[in-house]
Every structure is written in C-alpha cells, then in structure tokens.
Amino acid sequence: MATVEYKGIGKSFGSVRVMKDISLLIRDRGFVVLLGPSGCGKTTLLRMTAGLETVSEGDLLIGGRRVNGLHPRDRDIAMVFQNYALYPTMKVYDNIAFSLQVAKLPPEEIRKKVHWAAETLNLTPFLDRYPKALSGGQRQRVAMGRAMVREAQVFLFDEPLSNLDAKLRAHMRMEIRQLHNRLGTTTVYVTHDQIEAMTMADTIVLMQGGRIEQIGTPDEVYDRPANRYVADFIGSPGMNFLEGVVESQNGAPVCRAGEAVIPLPHDTAARPGQKVVCGLRPGEVRLDPNGPIVAKAIIAEPTGPEVQLYAEVAGQRFVALVPKGNTFREGDPLRLSIDPERVHLFDAESGARV
C-alpha cells in the first residue's frame, strides 16, 4: 500500500481560489475521513487525489511519487462513487471484472479475482444478476468489489452511503471498516456525516471553506475541539454555546451567562473579565436541584433510552439529555450542573479554544 501526502495544495477555478495551502500526510494503511459541510473542499481534494481535477498549487504524492500530472489510470488508485456508477447492461460478474477485462488479464485470473471479491463481500449468489435486481446496499458492495479486484495502493470513497437509508448506512459503515481491516488498504473517505466519521476513521480531517480546521482522532476532535466551529460540527445533539464573562467566585473560576453560573476547570487559561463562549455537550449536563445553571423547560422529546430536553438558559436555546422517567411541562423551572472538566471554553472573538 502507500502513503498519500499533500504539500501546500491549492485549487482555483479560473480566478476563484477555493483551496489554499492544504498540507496533510496520510500514513500507509490509514483510514482518513475528510469531513465537512457542502462546499468545504473535501470532494475537490479527493478528486484531485484521483486525478479527476487538476492541482493548481503544491505537490501531491502517492507512495512517495509526485502524481500532479499523472493520468488517473496510472495513479494506482481505486474510487467508489456516491452513485455506484455501475453498468446497467452488465451482470454483477462483468461489472466487477470490467477493469480486468480491459487490462486483458487471463480469463482464469479474472475469474479468481472476481470470485474472491464476491465471497469477501457476500455477493456470490448475485453474480448473474443485473444491477436493477439488487438493493442499494448490494449495488454499493458491487462498486466496492470492482475497486477491490484492482488491488490498488489507495482506495477513495466519495460519500458512498448517502443514497442509503439509516439502517443500511449503519450496516455498510461496519462492512467498509471490516473490509479496510482485512485488506490493509490506505483509505481516504469523504463524508458530510459526522457519525460516519466518528465511527469509521482512524483520523478525521475537518474542513471548512477550503482549509483544514483540525486533524485528529475521533476522540481528539470530540474531547478537545480546536475551535468553536469544530465543537459545533462534532457531536449529536450538537454542543450548547453560552456567551458569558469569566469571573472568580470563592477563589474558583466561573463563567457568568445571565443567571447561569458555569464552573470552569481550575487551571483554565481564561482570566477574569475575559469574554468567552462556554461549550456544554448535552450528554454531560445533569439535572441537579442545587445546580448553578438556571434553566426553564421548553419541550421534552422521549427517544427511548433517554429524554432530549429543550430548555432556555440565559435567553438561549439549550439541549440536555436526561434519564427517562422525568416529566416536564413548558415553563417548568430547572437547575442543571456539569463537571467543570467537561466545559469547553472558546474566545468570544476568534472562536479559538482557550
């Protein structure tokens, strides 16, 4: 397999510069997810890797070899698209075998490779079917099989699960990750779905506006987001943000946001008088009759194992995940608390982590 390295990569469409100075090293056999909203540059970066878009600036290396001007077929990569890109008039066997047939490999070698991929992906019973007779998940596995038989150095996935329903997406996440573990391929996977990123990646590269906001493991981007943008993007339900001012209360640092008093870590770098934004994850907030965070209930949504409670704190919408069995009426006064070590603090002006 191979490393993939981006050195000062930039991309322009005419006079419009959409990406600047992207530098990133993807280790051999790594599973890296490019994550971000539509328009952030993740798919453009993937297409440059595949050779489907030109690189305007910088160097792109695969396996240590500069590939900027190299044709896609000469890059030793395999790509799985969002829309499967299967040939409707070909049976599953021929869809998987197509690139090998074009390369004029011996028929017996093609047969062995196709049956190996089909067995790995549980497609053997479907080799004589046409794509129209397959489910969405089966079609996606055919697309993966077509990539597998090429034995490429790098696998590229462009939002491959977007067209599937929620249950099938969860199943295919597991299948793709298991396939990666078995084959030991270097994998670059593009998605806008943070659940996919958190459950599948070794490393997440979170992008915005053609630049990288943070690179880290799923735990790192969740537990220590580099800025407010990352904190807001990662996590479901999303993080609560309360604007306030740092104070000292009985010798301990707190953030005062209206009537709410949020305890801060004792070693916080924030200083009294500093304007900050406190980030509190819904799952880390607790109901507490003596808690320092004053709230007012708006609506409660039972989700089965817990209740998603919408409330108002300091005039702002606030979400807390609380144990099932609690009942709330609109306007009920509440008290909430949180472990100071679980409070995320961001500078009010720059958004950077404090």
Secondary structure, 3 states (H helix, E strand, C coil): CCCEEEEEEEEEECCEEEEEEEEEEECCCCEEEEECCCCCCHHHHHHHHHCCCCCCEEEEEECCEECCCCCHHHCCEEEECCCCCCCCCCCHHHHHHHHHHHCCCCHHHHHHHHHHHHHHCCCHHHCCCCHHHCCHHHHHHHHHHHHHCCCCCEEEEECCCCCCCHHHHHHHHHHHHHHHHHHCCEEEEEECCHHHHHHHCCEEEEEECCEEEEEECHHHHHHCCCEHHHHHHCCCCCCEEEEEEEEEECCEEEEEECCEEEECCCCCCCCCCCEEEEEECHHHCEECCCCCEEEEEEEEEECCCEEEEEEEECCEEEEEEEECCCCCCCCCEEEEECCHHHCEEEECCCCEEC
